[in-house]
Amino acid sequence: MTLPHHDIAIIGSGFAGSLLALACRQLGLRVLLLERGQHPRFAIGESSTPLANLLLEELASQYDLPQIAAFSKWGTWRRTYPFIRCGLKRGFSFFQHSRGKPFAPMPSRRNELRVAASPSDQIADTHWFREDFDAFLCDQARAVGVSYVDRIELETPVRTAAHWRLVGQRDHVKCGWTAGALFDATGPRGFLFRAFGLKEIRMPRLPATAALFSHFKNVPLWGDLHPSAERAPFPVDDAALHHLIDGGWIWVLRFLDGTVSAGVAACGAEAQRFNFNSGASAWRRVLSEYPSIQRQFEHAEPIRPFGHMASLSFQCETLSGDHWAMLPSAGGFVDPLLSTGFPLALLGILRVAGIVRDQFGRRNFSESLEQHARITRCELLAAENLIASLYTAFDDFELFTNLSLLYFAAASFSETVRRLGRPELAGGFLLHDHPVHGPRIAECCALARDLAKPREARDPARKHLLHLIQDTIRPINVAGLADSTRRNWYPVNLEDLYAAAPKVRATHQEIDAMLARCGLTPRHGEPGSPADSVNLEADRS
Ligand SMILES: Cc1cc2nc3c(=O)[nH]c(=O)nc-3n(C[C@H](O)[C@H](O)[C@H](O)COP(=O)(O)OP(=O)(O)OC[C@H]3O[C@@H](n4cnc5c(N)ncnc54)[C@H](O)[C@@H]3O)c2cc1C
């Protein structure tokens, strides 16, 4: 029997599968998108970052997808799609908690860190309410002519001489298709991992971690419980808020409709001690040990069943083959700590879409997919490297802060050079491939992991590491980070960017032009003129 043929088949219609389908369809190809579930559906993983938003913009512009571009900023999202729920993310906030003790703000701010990601609400990042967002993207894919089939249980795909043969059951009715190439966007331990019987390999440096999470209502603002007399870089709850605890951390992400996404990720021993797989009662046990977090969730009600992931990190040994490849989130996952999931997924989508555009139907297609797989693995390991070092520092907030500033420095440097049109200066995700900065960041992370020894023995090495981190950050610091006078609060100050122009090999005029493209008021290239003053509150909608 002849089955209907498509050029590209994509399995999994989360945001990644649908975006790839949209891009491939814009190339004029026949695209099939297959989904086991049905939209709208819950998905975890909600907090975006400046790099993720920039990549979304790049995807929209390269594949003529204006309907996607609006999602890259809070302001345009709210104006264009007020019916698609989202949350405002102006930056990252971290608070250190000690078991059994209430959180007490300090004048030195030694137990908190706030790093702004944007200078105003209008151009800020967002938390994606995935139920709405993913359903919308899938609808958009259908609207441009992608063939979409949901509620499908697929059998193992078979590669014939000419194409892939995909067969499955929908409502007990057998159906099938053929396709030239196959992409897996079904997330960790997903479809091809199981169907092809692929091998899982351990993340080499990260401890085994688990997570427990839900959506809540009636969660008061942390900023109301702990008001600050000083002018903060951004309202602390308009952020990805992190509470650091022993052996793990809790995230709190707020959506505009009052829904709060919260969960805990922790090392295996802590997850076991709290018995994460017991759901709501484990959540209550975690909170009961940290009085200030418990207070924030005192009257909170979960509005959906708790989700539990017994093993967060994942890496598949094989990420591509003859006319097939996995998107990054199907190939591996580290931990949500630095919100690296979206940028990694989007980097992968851009890569795969580029390969389809340039190589589909040509001899080098599978070879190019193999190259995509190699880069995917390196990017995953770069994220793992930083996150694993942070996992060793939950009980040493000064070190945690310094290590996380490595991430913020690398991320803001990469974003800036990309926005300046010089991505080659970044050397891959988190600069991992940069000949100088990549190895230096890796060395800091390795030293941090080696510090996990008795405290008395580690002081000289720790001191050396803190210096090394400062030295590593300096040449890539475009955001005024690691400045002790700022006492762990880092607003976006455009003057820092102008001062860092030589590091990104840009003139002040080029910085002006870049800021204007971002919707910010540039300084018009007058060195020495006063810093652009950014009104933090003016554009609050
Ligand atoms: C606890 C947690 C918190 C996270 N927080 C963040 C964060 O704040 N920021 C961030 O950047 N990243 C975060 N991530 C990562 C983020 O969730 C992923 O990067 C993102 O969800 C990947 O999207 P996706 O579309 O590739 O996959 P998914 O969203 O997982 O979608 C996969 C789709 O494939 C479908 N599917 C599965 N199996 C089959 C099958 N056999 N056949 C057909 N269809 C199938 C599913 O139904 C689903 O619709 C987090 C991850 C976890 C686990």
The ligand as an SDF file (V2000), in Angstrom:
LIG
                    3D

 53 58  0  0  0  0  0  0  0  0999 V2000
   11.4380   20.5780   36.0840 C   0  0  0  0  0  0  0  0  0  0  0  0
   11.8980   21.2760   34.8340 C   0  0  0  0  0  0  0  0  0  0  0  0
   11.9310   22.6610   34.7890 C   0  0  0  0  0  0  0  0  0  0  0  0
   12.4040   23.2990   33.6410 C   0  0  0  0  0  0  0  0  0  0  0  0
   12.4700   24.6740   33.6250 N   0  0  0  0  0  0  0  0  0  0  0  0
   12.9980   25.3000   32.5510 C   0  0  0  0  0  0  0  0  0  0  0  0
   13.0820   26.7170   32.5120 C   0  0  0  0  0  0  0  0  0  0  0  0
   12.6440   27.4080   33.4270 O   0  0  0  0  0  0  0  0  0  0  0  0
   13.6410   27.2990   31.4240 N   0  0  0  0  0  0  0  0  0  0  0  0
   14.1230   26.5650   30.3860 C   0  0  0  0  0  0  0  0  0  0  0  0
   14.6770   27.1340   29.4410 O   0  0  0  0  0  0  0  0  0  0  0  0
   13.9920   25.2160   30.3610 N   0  0  0  0  0  0  0  0  0  0  0  0
   13.4420   24.5770   31.4140 C   0  0  0  0  0  0  0  0  0  0  0  0
   13.3020   23.2170   31.3940 N   0  0  0  0  0  0  0  0  0  0  0  0
   13.6050   22.5190   30.1310 C   0  0  0  0  0  0  0  0  0  0  0  0
   12.3800   22.6080   29.2280 C   0  0  0  0  0  0  0  0  0  0  0  0
   11.3080   21.9810   29.8680 O   0  0  0  0  0  0  0  0  0  0  0  0
   12.6320   21.9400   27.8790 C   0  0  0  0  0  0  0  0  0  0  0  0
   13.7440   22.5640   27.2890 O   0  0  0  0  0  0  0  0  0  0  0  0
   11.4450   22.1030   26.9540 C   0  0  0  0  0  0  0  0  0  0  0  0
   10.2620   21.6540   27.5360 O   0  0  0  0  0  0  0  0  0  0  0  0
   11.6980   21.3430   25.6870 C   0  0  0  0  0  0  0  0  0  0  0  0
   10.5860   21.5000   24.8540 O   0  0  0  0  0  0  0  0  0  0  0  0
   10.2660   20.4540   23.7230 P   0  0  0  0  0  0  0  0  0  0  0  0
    9.2110   21.0350   22.8760 O   0  0  0  0  0  0  0  0  0  0  0  0
   11.5190   20.0130   23.0880 O   0  0  0  0  0  0  0  0  0  0  0  0
    9.7420   19.1590   24.5030 O   0  0  0  0  0  0  0  0  0  0  0  0
    8.4180   18.9320   25.3510 P   0  0  0  0  0  0  0  0  0  0  0  0
    7.8810   20.1920   25.8650 O   0  0  0  0  0  0  0  0  0  0  0  0
    8.7820   17.8850   26.3370 O   0  0  0  0  0  0  0  0  0  0  0  0
    7.3820   18.3530   24.3090 O   0  0  0  0  0  0  0  0  0  0  0  0
    7.4810   17.0440   23.8320 C   0  0  0  0  0  0  0  0  0  0  0  0
    6.1930   16.6780   23.1120 C   0  0  0  0  0  0  0  0  0  0  0  0
    6.3670   15.3990   22.5380 O   0  0  0  0  0  0  0  0  0  0  0  0
    5.2160   14.6010   22.7950 C   0  0  0  0  0  0  0  0  0  0  0  0
    5.5950   13.1850   22.7970 N   0  0  0  0  0  0  0  0  0  0  0  0
    6.2730   12.5230   23.7600 C   0  0  0  0  0  0  0  0  0  0  0  0
    6.4200   11.2240   23.3960 N   0  0  0  0  0  0  0  0  0  0  0  0
    5.8340   11.0750   22.1990 C   0  0  0  0  0  0  0  0  0  0  0  0
    5.6590    9.9750   21.3090 C   0  0  0  0  0  0  0  0  0  0  0  0
    6.1000    8.7680   21.6110 N   0  0  0  0  0  0  0  0  0  0  0  0
    5.0260   10.1750   20.1440 N   0  0  0  0  0  0  0  0  0  0  0  0
    4.5510   11.4140   19.8240 C   0  0  0  0  0  0  0  0  0  0  0  0
    4.6760   12.4860   20.6340 N   0  0  0  0  0  0  0  0  0  0  0  0
    5.3210   12.3240   21.8080 C   0  0  0  0  0  0  0  0  0  0  0  0
    4.7310   15.0910   24.1550 C   0  0  0  0  0  0  0  0  0  0  0  0
    3.3640   14.7720   24.3490 O   0  0  0  0  0  0  0  0  0  0  0  0
    4.9890   16.5880   24.0480 C   0  0  0  0  0  0  0  0  0  0  0  0
    3.9120   17.2850   23.5010 O   0  0  0  0  0  0  0  0  0  0  0  0
   12.8230   22.5480   32.5230 C   0  0  0  0  0  0  0  0  0  0  0  0
   12.7520   21.1580   32.5670 C   0  0  0  0  0  0  0  0  0  0  0  0
   12.3150   20.5320   33.7050 C   0  0  0  0  0  0  0  0  0  0  0  0
   12.2830   19.0380   33.7350 C   0  0  0  0  0  0  0  0  0  0  0  0
  1  2  1  0
  2  3  1  0
  2 52  2  0
  3  4  2  0
  4  5  1  0
  4 50  1  0
  5  6  2  0
  6  7  1  0
  6 13  1  0
  7  8  2  0
  7  9  1  0
  9 10  1  0
 10 11  2  0
 10 12  1  0
 12 13  2  0
 13 14  1  0
 14 15  1  0
 14 50  1  0
 15 16  1  0
 16 17  1  0
 16 18  1  0
 18 19  1  0
 18 20  1  0
 20 21  1  0
 20 22  1  0
 22 23  1  0
 23 24  1  0
 24 25  2  0
 24 26  1  0
 24 27  1  0
 27 28  1  0
 28 29  2  0
 28 30  1  0
 28 31  1  0
 31 32  1  0
 32 33  1  0
 33 34  1  0
 33 48  1  0
 34 35  1  0
 35 36  1  0
 35 46  1  0
 36 37  1  0
 36 45  1  0
 37 38  2  0
 38 39  1  0
 39 40  1  0
 39 45  2  0
 40 41  1  0
 40 42  2  0
 42 43  1  0
 43 44  2  0
 44 45  1  0
 46 47  1  0
 46 48  1  0
 48 49  1  0
 50 51  2  0
 51 52  1  0
 52 53  1  0
M  END
$$$$
